[in-house]
Amino acid sequence: MERSATDRFKTAILILAVGGLVGGLVLYLAGQGETARLVWFAGVVPALVALVVEIIRSIGRGEVGLDIVAALSMSAALAFGETLAAAVVAVMYSGGTFLESFAEGRARREMHDLLSRVPRTATRYRGGALEDVPLSEIQPGDRLLIRQGDVVPVDGTLTSATAFLDTSALTGESLPQRLAQGNEAMSGSTNAGEAFDMTATRRAAESTYAGIVRLVEAAQRSKAPMSRLADRWSLGFLAVTLAIALGAWWATGDPIRAVAVLVVATPCPLILAVPVALVAGLSRAAHFGVLIKGAGPLEAMARIRTLILDKTGTLTDGRPQIVAIEAADGLGEAELLRLAASLDQASKHPVAQAIVAAAREQGLALAVPLAVSEAAGEGVSGEVEGRAVVVGGHGFVTGFVARLVGEKTPGPLPEIAAGAVVVAVAVDGRLAGHLVMSDPLREGVGAMLAGLRRGGIKRILLATGDRADVAERVTQGLGLDGLRAGLTPDQKVLLVLTERKNGPVMMVGDGVNDAPALAAADVGVAMGARGAAASAEAADVVLLVDRIGQLGAGMTIARAARRIALESVVAGIGLSVLGMFAAAFGYLTPVQGALLQEVIDVAVILNALRALRIRPE
């Protein structure tokens, strides 16, 4: 509401300035010169008063910028009778601030889209009926109905057979994502298919979307180091402007030349291009599922030279996947997986859940297990469709079978690579086969790292708490510059601090143990789609899509946005300085100088908005 009132005020000032300029021109052409000058004067005063008030407020905040030049140019033009030039400057200044607000609003639109999608209520099953309740009343375990077109209100698990979710507003994915029963549904996505049921796993305030909203709001309040640097540069530019203006006046004795110099320098691209380009970069990155917490981290991303990566959940998926099925005793691979997954439905162990997910992905019909008994961390036994099934570690399963049949039947253990896990399956008292599982590299990791190197990353290191042999096997062929295994959270922080001596460092991780290292790095990146809340809060950047490849898109956007901001500043200042010298030597009148500077300001803002069209590979 406050921003809307500010925008309306800026619009009113612009209308008065334009009205004064146009009205004065009409009167001047009609031969009413004195009346025209009064109308121009009247159009300038509101803009000048508003500008002086803003300057006083800025000084009270300890900020001094080029608004002072705008005030001096308007005041000098009025004092020396150049009311037309003053009117043009008033239109130029009020139009520039209006255009800046419009450009920033355009750049923030995708972030506003995120904020505007926050649902207010949810539909919950209670006592055999449906009720609409405020989001704050949703608790983990509540069963919710998500109608077609509804926004998923909280994080949850799908209980219906299938669902189609549109995650484009969060991740930039253009096609709906198909979810199967048991998959995670991320809050903030839209139901693009038929109505479905889900079970809430988090309260609204703790869900993914609520965290995104908090991060977006923080990002909108941020100010980049480049913007602060531009403020400091503006003082130097102010001194140069005054020196040229006073020098021209002193050398020629003509105060009009000083007025012309001042209007050419009003306002400066320094205070326009940088915030527009960086905010546009933030918006563009959010479109691709990379939520950067502010313009400061965006600018820091563009200067990163060392990248440190966690392994589990970052380079790898973090969830074990079946890489081989070895069936025996006449069972086929699909039947072996189906029996194992049917029994593992009764277990919450990550490996058991991975087996269940693999079976569902293959479309296997799972049966309801009976008489289930679980030995924590070792395995599960029970009945599936009348058959005795045991699933677990090789030693647990063979030992169970030996006790069942009264003889020792260890069975062969297949050879596995470092870091892999073997799950044995017994059916009706006989070892029926093995499921070999591992945590593989995420898709596209190699291409992403190669792209980052081309973009300027000099060193890429792996920092993991896992064993060295496992880390070496997983990262073989990636061309890493270093591998640090068996690290504690404190040791990861030490590695980050050591590498920072050689330049800015980015740390990427997804677990609670990564949070200290993320906070210590120049830029911390969290795998936020399903990563730990602690790492997401400690990070400067959150990848909303559970794919490490999005990091490359974010880095490309950050570098391009910073480059566009610098291009706008250099081009704008260069043209302004040339214009000031031209005015000092008498080649530009105050009116011509004001018009020239307006063209420069519009050009740099339009150039800064190019950041909205950045297309990463």
N, C-alpha and C positions, 0 to 999 in steps of 0.2 A: 504493500500500500504506500509506504514511504517513497519507494522508487518511482511508483506511478505518479505521485504528486510532484516529484522532482522533474520527471519527464514533462508533465503538463506545464510546469513553470518555465522550463527551457523552451517549450513550444511557444508559449505566450511571448517571451522575450524576442524570439525569432520573428514572430508575426509583427510585433511592434517595430522591430528594426527594418524588416522588409517593407512594411507599410510606410514608414518614414522615408525610406530611400525612394520607393516608387512614387509616392505622393509628391515628394520634392522634385523629382525629375519631371513629372507632369506639369507642375507649376512653373518650373524653370523654362520648359519648352514653350509654355504659354506666355512667357515674358514677365512672370512674377518672381524675379530673382530674390528679392529680400524675403518674401513669404516662403519661397522654396528653402532658403537657408534656415529659417525658423523651424520648418517641418523636419528638415534633416537633423537639426539640433535636438528636436523633441524625440526623434527616433533613436538618437544615440544615448540620451541620458539614462533610460531604463537599463540598457545593456551595460553601461559604464558603472552605474550604481550597483547592479548585481555582481559585476566583476570585482569591484572594490570590496564588497562584503565577503565574497569568496576568498579574496586575497587575505583579508584580515583573519578569517577563520583558518586559512592554511598556515599563516604565521603563528597563530595560537597553537597549532599542532606541531610547530617546529618545521614546517615545510615551506620552502621558497622556490617558486618556479617561474616559468616564462609568462604566466598570466600578467606579471608586472609589466612586461613589454607591451602587451595588448592595452593595458590601462594607460601607459605612457603615450602610446601612439594615438589613442583616441583623445586624450587630454591635450596633447600637443597640437593635433590637427584642429581641435576646437579653438584653442588659444590663438593660433595663427590664422584663423579664418578659413581653414580648409574643411568646411563642414561636409562637403560631398565626400571627401576622402574618409572623414570620420564616420560618415554613414555607411560607407562601403566596409570599413573595418568592423563596425558594429554588426553588420549582416554577416561578415566573414567569421567573426568570433562566435556569435550566437549560432550560426549555421554549422560551424565546426564542432562545437560542443554537442549540438543536436545530432549531427552525423556520427560523432563518436559514440553517443548513447545508442543510436540506432544500430551501429556496427557491432557494438558489444552485445546488444540484445540479440542480434542475428547470430553471433558466434555462440551465445549461451543457449540457443534454442533447444539443442538436443539435451542439454543438462536439465533445462526446464521441463522437457518432455518426461524425463525420469521422475522429477519431483511431482508432476501433475498426475502421475499414474498411481499414486498411493491410494489403495482402497480404504474405505472407511468402515465397512462391515464385512462379515463373512457369514455363510450359511452353514449351520452346524446341526448334526443329528443329535436329538436329545429326547429320550423316552418314546422312541418310535415315531417322532415327528421332526419336522424341520423348523428351525428358528433362525432369524437374522440377529446377530449379536455384534457389538462393537469389537474391533480387533483386539482391544486390550483384554477381553474376556477369554480369548482362545488360549488353551493350555495344551502342552504336549500330550498326545494320546487322543485328543478330540478328533472325531471323524467329521470331515467337511465335504460339502457338495460344491463342486466348481462347475457352474453352468457355462454354456458356450458363450464366448466373448468375455467372461470374467477374468480379472487379474488374480493370479494365485496370491492369497493374502499372507501366508506364512510358509516357511520351509516345511516340507513334509515328504511322506512316502506314498507312492501310488498304490491304492488297494483295488482299483478296477483293473481289467485285463490290459487295456491300452489307453493312451492319451496322446494328443498332438498339441504341443506347446509352441507358441510363437515367442521366441526370445530375442527378436530383432531389436527391441527398445533397449535391451541390456547388453547384448553381445554383438549386434550387427549381422547376425546370421539371418539370411533372407528366407530360408526354407524352414517350415515348422519341424520341430524335433519330435520324433516318436519315442514315447516312453512305454516300457512294459511294467507289469505288476512288480512292485518291490523297488523300482527305480526312484531316485530322488527328484522331487519337483521343486525348482527354485522359485522363491517368492519374487513377484514382479513380472513373471512371464504371463502370457495371455493364452487362455484356452482356445485353440484354433479348431478344435474338433467337437465331438459330442461331449455332453456332460460326463464328468467322472468323479469318483470318490477318492479322497486321500486322507491320510492320518497325519496330523500335525506333529512335527518332531521338535519344534522350537516355538517359543512365544514370539509375537510380532516384533517386539523391541529387540529380540536377539536374532532375528532372521536375516538372511542375506540382503533383502531389499532395504530393510531399515538401516543396515550398515552402509549401503550404497548411498542412501539419502543423506546420512550424516557426513559421509565423505564428500559428496557433491557440495553441500552447503559450506563445508570448510574450504573447499577448493575455490568457491566463488568469493570468499572473503580474503583470499591470499594475495600477496604481492610478490612478484618475482624479483630476484637480485638485479636482473637487467633493468626492471622498472625503477628500482631504487638508484641504480647507476645512472639511468637517464635523468633522474631528478638532480643528481650531482653534476652531470654534464650541463644541465640547463643553466646552472649558475655561471659556468664558464662562458656559455653561449650568450647569456645576458650581458656579461662584461664586454665581450667582443662587440655585441650589437651597440651598446652605449658608446664604446670607444670609436667605432666607425661613424656613428651618428654625430657625436660631438666633434670628431675630427673633420667631417665634411662641413659642419657649421663653422668651425674655427677657420678652416682653410679658405672658404668661399664667402663667409659672412652671410650666407643664405640659410635661414632656419628651415625653409621648406625642404631642403635636401635632407636635413636631420629627420624631419617628419616622414619623408619618403623611405628612409632607411628603417625607421621604426616599424612602419606598416608592412614592409616586406618581411620583417622578422616575426610577424604575429599571425597565429601562434606557431609554435615550432613542431615539426614532425616527431620530435623526441617524446612529447607528451601525448601523441595520438597513436603512432604506429605500434609501439611496443606492447601496450596492454591489449590492443585489438588483435594483433598477431598471436600473442600467447594464449589469450582466452579462446581464440579460434582453434588453436592447436589442442587445447584441453577438450573442446567440444568434439573435434575430429577424432581424437584418441578414444573418447567415450563411445563413439559410434562403432569402433572396432573392438569393443569389449575391454579396453585398457583404461581403467579409472585412475587418473593422476590427481593427487590430492591438492594440487595447487600449481600456480605458475612457477614457483620456485623449483619444485621437483622436476617440472617439465624442462626448465632451462638446464638443470643439473644433468638430466638424462642426455642432453645433447653433447655434454662434455666428458662423458664416461670413457675411461681408457682401460679399466680392468673389470672383468666380470667374474664373480664367484658364484658357483651353483651348488645347491644341495642336490643330493641324488634321489632319495626316496620321495615320491610325490612331486618332484620337480622335473628332473631329467627322466625319471621313470613315472609310470602311472600311479604308483603307490598302492596298488591293489593287485594281488597275485592273479595271474591268468594261466589257464591250461595251455601248455605248449606241446604236450604229447599225451596220448592215451595208449597204454599197453594192456590189451585185453587177453584173457586166457580162459580156459575151461569152457570153450564153446560160445562165450558171450561176444556180441559185437561191441564196438567202441561206443555207439550211441546208447545201447542198452546198459552198458556198464556205467556210463555217465548218468543216465536216467535214474538208476537204482541208488547210486551214491548221492545224487542231488535230492532225491525224494527223502532220504533219511536225514540229510544235512539241513533240511528245512527247520528241523527242531533245534539247531545250534546257532548261536550268535557269533561263533568264532569267525574272524575275517576270512580264513581259508574256506570254511564251510559255506559262507555267504558267496564267495567267489565261484564255488562249484555250482551253487544254485543259480547264480546269475548266468553262468556259461550255458547251463542246460536250458534256461528260459530263452536265451538268445538263439538257440538252435530250434526253438519251438517244440521241445520235448514236453509231453504231458506228465506232470509229476503227481505221484500218488501221495496219500496222507499216511505218514509213518505211525506205527503203533508200538506200544511197550518200549519206548525210547529210554535209554540210559546213557548218560554222558559222563566220561571221565575228563574233567577240566584240563584243557591243553593237550590231551592225548587222542581222544577219538570218541565216536558215538556208535552205539549198537541198538538194534531194534528190528521191527518187522515191516516189510514193504510188500504189500500184495501177497501176504502169506509166506514170504521168503525171509529167512534170517540174514540180515545185512549188517556188516561191520565196516566202518569207514574211519580212518585215522592214520597215525604214523605207522611205518612198516613194523616196528617192534611191537606196538600195541595190537595191531591187527593179527599178526602171526601168533603172538602170545595168546590172544583171545581164542583163535582157532585151535591152538594146541590144547588149551584147557577144555574146549568144547568137544573135541574128538578123542582126547586122551592120549595124544602123541605129539611129538615135536615136528612141526611142519613150517620151518622158517621161510622157505621160498626164496628165490633169488631177488636181490635188490638191484634195480637197474642202475647203470652208471649215469651220473648227473653232473652238470656243470656247477661251478661255484655259485652259491647263492640260490640255487634251485631247491624246491621242496618236493618230496615224493609223498603222495597220499596213497595208501594201500586200501584195497576194497576186497572184502570177503563176502561170498554169497553161499548160503546153505553149508557152512562149515568148510569151504574150500577157498583158497586165495584166488580171486577172480581177475586181478589185474592191478595196475597202478595208474595214477594220474600224476603226471609230472608238471609242476607249476613253477613259474618264475615271475619276477616283476620286470617286464621288458622296458626298453627305452620308449618314450613317447614318439609318436609319428612326427616326422619332420624336424627332429632335433638337429640332425647333421646339417640340413639345409639352412636352418635358422642360425646356427653358430657360424657357418660360412658367410652368411649375409651380414652378420654383426661384424665379422672381421673386415669385410669389404667396406663397412660403414665407419671404421676407425677404431674398433676395439683391438687393443694390442695384446692383452693377456686374458686367457680364459682358464680358470682353475675350478677343480671339483673339491668341495669340502663336505665330508660325510662322516657320520658316526659308525658306518658299516665297516666290515672287514676290508682290507686292502685288496685281497684276491677277488672278492665280489665286485668291488668298484672297478677294478681293472678290466674284468670280463665285460661288465655292462658298458663301459665307455670306450672299449676298443675301437679304434678307427675314427674317433671324433677329433683327434689331433689336439688334445688339451695341452696346455703349457705346464700344468702341474696337477698333482692329485694328492690330497691330504685325507687320509682315512683314520678311523678310530677317534674322531674328535669329539670332545665334550662341548656343550654350548659356550663355555668360557674360552675354549681353544679356538672356536670359530670366530669369536669376537677378536681375539688376539691376531688371527690371520687377517681379518678385515683391517684392523688398525695398522698392521705391518705393511699391507699392500697399499694403503692410503698414502704412504710416503712417496710412492711413485706416480701418483695422480689420482683423480676421482675414481671411486670404487662403487660398483653396483653389486648387491647381494640378492640372490633369488632363493626363496625357500617357502615351505608350506606348513611346517609343524610348529608346535609350541617351543621346541628347543631351538628354532631358528630365530625367534623374536628378538633376542638380544643382538644377534649379528645384523639383523635387518635394521635395527635402530642405530647401530654403530656405523653403518655404511653411509656414503654420501647419498645414495638412492637405494632404498630397500624395496624389493618387489615380492608380493605375496601371491601365491596361487589361491585366489579368494573364492573360486566357485564352490569348493568344498574344503578349503583349507581351514586351519585352526583360527578362531577369532583373535587370539593373542597375536599371531603373526600378521593378520590383516590390519589390526590396530597399530602395530609397530611400524608397518611399511609405509612408504611414500606412494607406492603404486600398487594397485590390486588388479590382477588379471581376472575378469569376470568369467571368461571362457576358460574351461579347464584344459587349455592347450598352451604349452610353452611357446609355440610358434607365434602367438599374439605379441610376445615380447618384442620380436623383430619389427612388427608393425608400429608398436609404441615408440621404439627408438627412432624409426624412420620419420615418424610424425614430429617427434620432439626436435630432431636435427633440422628438419625442413622449416618448422615454425620459427625456430631461433634464427635461421638463416634469412627468412623472409623479414623478420623484425629488423635485423641488422641492415638488410638491403634498403628497407624503407627509411631507416634513420640516416644512413650514409647519403642516399640519393636526395632525401628531403633537405638535409642540412647543406649539402653541397649546392643545391639549387638556390637555397635561401641566401647563402653567403654570396654567390654570384649576383643574385638580385640586389643585395645590399650594396655591393661595390658599384653596380650599375646605377643605383639610386644616388650613391655618394658622388658619382661623377656627372650626375645630371641627366642620365639617359632614361630615367623613369620618374614620372610625376608621382605624387602620393596616391592618386586614384589608380594609376597603372600598377604601382607596386602592390596595392591592396588586392587588386584583381589577380595579379600574378601569384601572390601567396595563397589565395583561395584555391587556385588551380593546383598548386603544389600540395596543399593539405588534402584535397579530394583525392589526388593521385596516390598519396602514401596510404591513405585509409583503404582505398580500393585494392592497392597492392597487398596490404596486410590481410585483407579478407581472402587472399589466395590460399591462406592456410586451411580454409574450409574445404578446399578441393584437393588436398594432398591425398595421393593414392599409393599406399605402401604396396610392396610386392606381395 
